[in-house]
Amino acid sequence: MPHTPLDGTQLRAVRDADADGLAALIGAAYDEYPGCVLDLPGIDLDLTAPASTAAAVGGRWWVLERDGVIVGSIGTGPVDATGDVELKRCYLAADLRGRGLATRLISRVESHAAALGAQRVTLWSDSRFTPAHHRYTTLGYRDTGERRPLNDPSNTTEFRFVKELDASREPDPAPVRWEGPFGPDMVVARPLPDGSVLRGSVSGMRYDIEVDHAWRPRSATLDRDGGRLRITSDGEGRWWRDGQPAAELEGCTDIGLEITPAGIQVAVRRLGLGSGESGAARLALVTHPDADVHVRDVRYDRAGVHSYRQHLDDVIYNIEVDGFGLPVQVGELWQRVEPEGALTD
């Protein structure tokens, strides 16, 4: 979906400063249904700090803005352990409905979810929102028959809808493989609607690293033997671990996974160094799902078109990368064992 889905509008990531605008948009939508009201603070508490709420759990939230006014909204939760992504907060101002914008917003969530490896998109919708139900079914969502009361001031009952994602609609690019101290490592890089995700596995562990369009980290997840660790960031230096504030990581600029060199791409792409330039980073280093996350200061010197020197813990690593920033070799630790695949720049 382009950044300007309609003349005079802009689609962008939500900010906490959008709280009042979102409350006005969604409050106006609720006013169309007798007895439906905002519940603040309560069920609608996410509206008071939307960017922080989404970042804490590893979800995303976008708003459509026109002349400084929020006129649309859509968001997601993270991919859960069952492969589901929940679609959240899909709203449009009344004068923008019927133009296909809701369909395009929903498609954005589906593309985002598919790139993250999700199998299904799910959503809960107020039983009174029958026009929305019609739109969802038209787009391939089915009413599961599941119902839940929210016991809120609006006396809301919600219906659950589910859509299976077509895993074959966007085949994975060819994987990149390394040999290293933790054994064979394989990663696939996929584009997101406004970022990228690196999904890989090594030594019985599955990992992913998600970044935004500027290569600022959004989340890293590490799974092994039923244990899971997810650290998330708002891209501005605030961090959460499994949804809880991680003050010890405040100010970190990048994510690293000890088991793979994949995270190096995030730092070198974010820094955007020219030849001979240096840049500092503060790394949130994840070692194991059950372990602490460590903070490491690191510096990168760009030594050539595809070469860097990484200074980490008083050790210098010579790094060669491909045209996409993914490592070809990291000192004597990791070595690319197959030609680079068709990755998205």
C-alpha positions as CSV (number, residue, x, y, z in Angstrom):
1,M,0.0,0.0,0.0
2,P,1.6,3.3,-1.0
3,H,2.3,6.0,1.6
4,T,-0.4,8.2,0.0
5,P,-3.4,5.8,-0.4
6,L,-5.7,8.7,-1.2
7,D,-4.9,12.2,-2.3
8,G,-4.2,14.4,0.7
9,T,-3.7,11.5,3.1
10,Q,-0.7,9.9,4.6
11,L,-0.4,6.4,6.0
12,R,2.3,6.2,8.8
13,A,3.2,4.4,11.9
14,V,1.2,5.5,14.9
15,R,2.7,7.7,17.6
16,D,1.7,8.1,21.3
17,A,0.9,11.7,20.4
18,D,-2.0,10.4,18.2
19,A,-4.0,9.4,21.3
20,D,-6.5,12.2,21.1
21,G,-7.0,11.8,17.4
22,L,-7.6,8.1,17.6
23,A,-10.0,8.6,20.5
24,A,-11.9,11.1,18.3
25,L,-12.0,8.8,15.3
26,I,-13.1,5.7,17.2
27,G,-15.5,7.6,19.4
28,A,-17.2,9.0,16.3
29,A,-17.5,5.4,15.0
30,Y,-19.0,4.2,18.3
31,D,-21.5,7.1,18.2
32,E,-23.1,5.5,15.1
33,Y,-24.4,2.7,17.3
34,P,-26.7,3.4,20.3
35,G,-25.2,2.5,23.6
36,C,-21.7,2.1,22.2
37,V,-19.2,4.3,24.1
38,L,-15.5,4.6,24.7
39,D,-14.3,2.9,27.9
40,L,-11.4,5.0,29.2
41,P,-9.6,3.9,31.2
42,G,-10.8,0.4,30.6
43,I,-11.0,-1.8,27.5
44,D,-10.0,1.2,25.3
45,L,-6.9,1.9,27.4
46,D,-4.7,1.1,24.4
47,L,-5.8,4.4,22.9
48,T,-4.0,6.5,25.5
49,A,-0.6,5.3,24.4
50,P,-1.1,3.5,21.1
51,A,2.6,3.3,19.9
52,S,3.8,2.1,23.2
53,T,1.0,-0.4,23.5
54,A,1.7,-1.9,20.1
55,A,5.5,-1.9,20.6
56,A,5.3,-3.6,24.0
57,V,3.8,-6.8,22.5
58,G,5.6,-6.7,19.2
59,G,2.6,-5.6,17.2
60,R,2.2,-2.8,14.7
61,W,-0.3,0.1,14.4
62,W,-0.7,2.5,11.5
63,V,-2.9,5.6,11.1
64,L,-4.2,7.4,8.1
65,E,-3.8,11.2,8.4
66,R,-5.4,14.0,6.4
67,D,-4.5,17.7,7.1
68,G,-3.2,16.7,10.5
69,V,-6.4,14.8,11.5
70,I,-6.5,11.0,12.1
71,V,-9.0,9.6,9.6
72,G,-8.1,5.9,9.7
73,S,-6.5,3.2,11.8
74,I,-5.4,-0.4,11.6
75,G,-3.1,-2.5,13.7
76,T,-1.9,-6.0,14.6
77,G,-0.8,-8.1,17.4
78,P,2.4,-10.3,17.2
79,V,2.4,-13.8,15.7
80,D,1.4,-16.1,18.6
81,A,2.5,-19.6,19.3
82,T,-0.3,-21.1,17.2
83,G,0.6,-19.0,14.1
84,D,-2.1,-16.4,14.4
85,V,-1.9,-12.7,14.0
86,E,-4.8,-10.6,15.4
87,L,-6.1,-7.7,13.3
88,K,-7.0,-4.8,15.5
89,R,-8.5,-1.3,15.5
90,C,-9.7,-1.1,11.8
91,Y,-11.6,2.2,11.5
92,L,-12.2,4.9,8.9
93,A,-13.8,8.3,9.1
94,A,-17.4,8.1,7.6
95,D,-16.6,10.2,4.6
96,L,-13.8,7.8,3.5
97,R,-15.8,4.6,3.5
98,G,-16.8,2.9,0.4
99,R,-13.6,3.8,-1.5
100,G,-11.8,0.5,-1.0
101,L,-9.5,1.9,1.7
102,A,-10.6,-0.6,4.4
103,T,-9.8,-3.4,2.0
104,R,-6.3,-2.0,1.4
105,L,-5.7,-1.5,5.1
106,I,-6.7,-5.1,5.8
107,S,-4.5,-6.3,2.9
108,R,-1.6,-4.5,4.5
109,V,-2.1,-6.5,7.7
110,E,-2.4,-9.8,5.8
111,S,0.9,-9.1,3.9
112,H,2.6,-8.1,7.1
113,A,1.3,-11.3,8.8
114,A,2.3,-13.6,5.9
115,A,5.8,-12.2,5.8
116,L,6.2,-12.9,9.5
117,G,5.2,-16.6,8.9
118,A,1.7,-16.4,10.3
119,Q,-0.8,-19.0,9.1
120,R,-4.0,-17.1,10.0
121,V,-5.3,-13.6,10.6
122,T,-8.0,-13.4,13.3
123,L,-10.2,-10.6,14.6
124,W,-12.9,-9.8,17.1
125,S,-15.7,-7.5,16.0
126,D,-18.6,-5.9,18.0
127,S,-21.8,-7.8,17.3
128,R,-23.4,-4.4,16.3
129,F,-20.9,-3.7,13.5
130,T,-22.7,-5.5,10.8
131,P,-21.3,-3.5,7.9
132,A,-17.8,-4.5,9.0
133,H,-18.9,-8.1,9.3
134,H,-20.0,-8.0,5.6
135,R,-16.7,-6.5,4.6
136,Y,-14.7,-9.2,6.4
137,T,-16.7,-12.1,4.9
138,T,-16.4,-10.5,1.5
139,L,-12.6,-10.6,2.0
140,G,-12.6,-14.2,2.9
141,Y,-13.0,-14.1,6.7
142,R,-15.3,-16.7,8.2
143,D,-17.4,-16.3,11.4
144,T,-16.2,-19.0,13.7
145,G,-19.3,-18.9,15.8
146,E,-17.2,-18.0,18.8
147,R,-18.6,-15.2,21.0
148,R,-17.2,-13.3,24.0
149,P,-18.8,-10.7,26.3
150,L,-16.6,-7.9,27.3
151,N,-18.7,-6.8,30.3
152,D,-17.9,-3.2,29.5
153,P,-20.1,0.0,29.7
154,S,-21.3,-0.7,26.1
155,N,-22.5,-4.2,27.0
156,T,-20.4,-5.5,24.1
157,T,-20.4,-9.0,22.7
158,E,-17.8,-9.7,20.1
159,F,-17.8,-12.2,17.2
160,R,-14.6,-13.9,16.1
161,F,-13.5,-14.1,12.4
162,V,-10.6,-16.0,10.9
163,K,-8.9,-16.1,7.5
164,E,-6.4,-18.7,6.5
165,L,-3.4,-17.1,4.7
166,D,-2.3,-18.5,1.4
167,A,1.2,-19.6,2.1
168,S,2.0,-20.0,-1.6
169,R,1.0,-16.5,-2.7
170,E,4.5,-15.1,-1.9
171,P,7.1,-17.8,-1.9
172,D,10.2,-17.3,0.2
173,P,13.3,-16.0,-1.3
174,A,16.2,-18.4,-1.4
175,P,17.8,-18.9,2.0
176,V,21.2,-17.8,3.1
177,R,23.3,-20.3,5.0
178,W,26.3,-20.1,7.3
179,E,28.5,-22.5,9.2
180,G,29.6,-21.2,12.6
181,P,30.2,-22.0,16.2
182,F,26.6,-23.1,16.8
183,G,26.3,-25.2,13.7
184,P,24.5,-24.8,10.4
185,D,22.5,-21.6,10.3
186,M,19.8,-20.8,7.7
187,V,18.0,-17.4,7.3
188,V,15.4,-16.0,4.9
189,A,15.0,-12.2,4.5
190,R,11.5,-11.0,3.6
191,P,10.1,-7.5,3.0
192,L,7.3,-6.2,5.2
193,P,4.9,-3.4,4.1
194,D,7.2,-0.9,5.9
195,G,10.3,-2.9,6.9
196,S,11.9,-6.3,6.8
197,V,12.1,-9.5,8.8
198,L,14.9,-12.0,9.1
199,R,13.6,-15.5,9.9
200,G,16.0,-18.3,10.6
201,S,17.0,-21.4,12.6
202,V,20.2,-22.8,14.1
203,S,21.1,-25.4,16.7
204,G,17.5,-26.3,17.3
205,M,16.5,-22.7,17.9
206,R,14.2,-20.6,15.7
207,Y,14.7,-16.9,15.5
208,D,13.3,-13.8,13.8
209,I,14.4,-10.2,13.8
210,E,11.9,-7.5,12.6
211,V,12.9,-4.0,11.6
212,D,11.1,-0.9,10.3
213,H,11.8,0.9,7.0
214,A,14.8,2.7,8.5
215,W,16.2,-0.6,9.9
216,R,15.4,0.3,13.5
217,P,14.7,-2.9,15.4
218,R,11.1,-3.7,16.3
219,S,11.4,-7.2,17.8
220,A,13.5,-10.3,18.2
221,T,12.1,-13.6,19.0
222,L,14.0,-16.8,20.0
223,D,12.3,-20.2,20.4
224,R,13.7,-23.4,21.7
225,D,12.1,-26.5,23.2
226,G,8.9,-24.7,24.1
227,G,10.8,-21.7,25.6
228,R,10.2,-18.4,24.0
229,L,11.8,-15.0,24.5
230,R,10.5,-11.9,22.7
231,I,12.1,-8.5,23.1
232,T,10.5,-5.5,21.4
233,S,11.3,-1.9,20.8
234,D,9.6,1.3,19.7
235,G,12.6,2.2,17.5
236,E,13.3,5.2,19.8
237,G,15.3,3.4,22.5
238,R,12.5,2.0,24.7
239,W,12.3,-1.8,25.1
240,W,10.1,-4.5,26.5
241,R,10.8,-8.1,27.4
242,D,7.7,-10.4,26.9
243,G,5.5,-7.3,27.1
244,Q,7.1,-5.9,30.3
245,P,9.3,-2.8,30.4
246,A,13.0,-3.6,30.2
247,A,14.5,-0.5,31.6
248,E,18.0,-2.1,31.5
249,L,17.9,-2.0,27.7
250,E,16.8,1.6,27.4
251,G,18.9,3.4,24.8
252,C,19.8,0.3,22.8
253,T,19.8,0.9,19.1
254,D,20.2,-2.6,17.7
255,I,19.3,-6.2,18.4
256,G,21.8,-9.1,18.3
257,L,21.4,-12.8,18.6
258,E,24.5,-14.6,19.9
259,I,23.7,-17.7,17.8
260,T,23.7,-16.0,14.4
261,P,25.4,-13.2,12.5
262,A,22.0,-12.2,10.9
263,G,21.6,-9.1,13.2
264,I,24.8,-7.5,11.8
265,Q,22.7,-6.6,8.7
266,V,20.4,-4.5,10.9
267,A,23.2,-2.4,12.4
268,V,25.1,-1.8,9.1
269,R,21.9,-0.9,7.2
270,R,20.7,1.4,10.0
271,L,24.0,3.2,10.3
272,G,24.4,3.7,6.5
273,L,28.1,4.4,6.8
274,G,30.1,5.7,3.9
275,S,33.6,4.4,3.1
276,G,36.0,5.3,5.9
277,E,33.2,6.3,8.3
278,S,32.6,4.9,11.7
279,G,29.4,4.5,13.7
280,A,28.5,3.5,17.3
281,A,25.7,1.2,18.3
282,R,24.3,-0.1,21.6
283,L,23.4,-3.7,21.3
284,A,20.6,-5.7,23.1
285,L,22.3,-9.1,22.8
286,V,20.1,-12.2,23.2
287,T,21.8,-15.4,24.1
288,H,19.1,-17.9,25.0
289,P,15.3,-17.9,25.6
290,D,15.9,-18.4,29.4
291,A,18.9,-16.1,29.7
292,D,19.3,-12.4,30.5
293,V,19.6,-9.9,27.6
294,H,23.0,-8.2,27.7
295,V,23.9,-4.7,26.7
296,R,27.0,-4.3,24.6
297,D,28.5,-1.2,23.1
298,V,29.8,-1.8,19.6
299,R,31.4,0.2,16.8
300,Y,31.5,-0.4,13.1
301,D,34.2,1.0,10.8
302,R,33.4,0.8,7.1
303,A,36.6,-0.4,5.5
304,G,35.4,-0.9,1.9
305,V,32.3,-1.3,-0.3
306,H,31.4,-4.6,1.4
307,S,33.7,-4.8,4.4
308,Y,33.5,-3.6,8.0
309,R,35.4,-3.9,11.2
310,Q,33.3,-4.6,14.2
311,H,34.7,-3.6,17.6
312,L,32.9,-5.6,20.3
313,D,34.2,-6.3,23.9
314,D,37.8,-5.2,22.9
315,V,37.8,-7.7,20.0
316,I,37.9,-6.7,16.4
317,Y,36.0,-8.8,13.8
318,N,36.6,-8.3,10.1
319,I,33.2,-8.6,8.4
320,E,32.4,-9.1,4.7
321,V,28.8,-8.5,3.6
322,D,26.8,-8.9,0.4
323,G,25.0,-6.2,-1.5
324,F,22.1,-6.5,1.0
325,G,24.3,-6.2,4.1
326,L,24.0,-9.8,5.1
327,P,27.4,-11.2,6.3
328,V,29.4,-13.4,4.0
329,Q,32.1,-13.9,6.6
330,V,32.6,-12.8,10.2
331,G,36.2,-13.2,11.3
332,E,36.8,-16.9,11.8
333,L,33.4,-17.4,13.4
334,W,30.9,-17.6,10.5
335,Q,31.3,-18.4,6.8
336,R,28.7,-18.3,4.0
337,V,28.5,-21.8,2.6
338,E,26.2,-21.2,-0.3
339,P,25.8,-18.3,-2.8
340,E,23.6,-15.5,-1.7
341,G,19.9,-15.9,-2.5
342,A,17.5,-13.5,-4.2
343,L,17.0,-11.3,-1.2
344,T,15.0,-8.0,-1.2
345,D,17.1,-4.9,-0.8
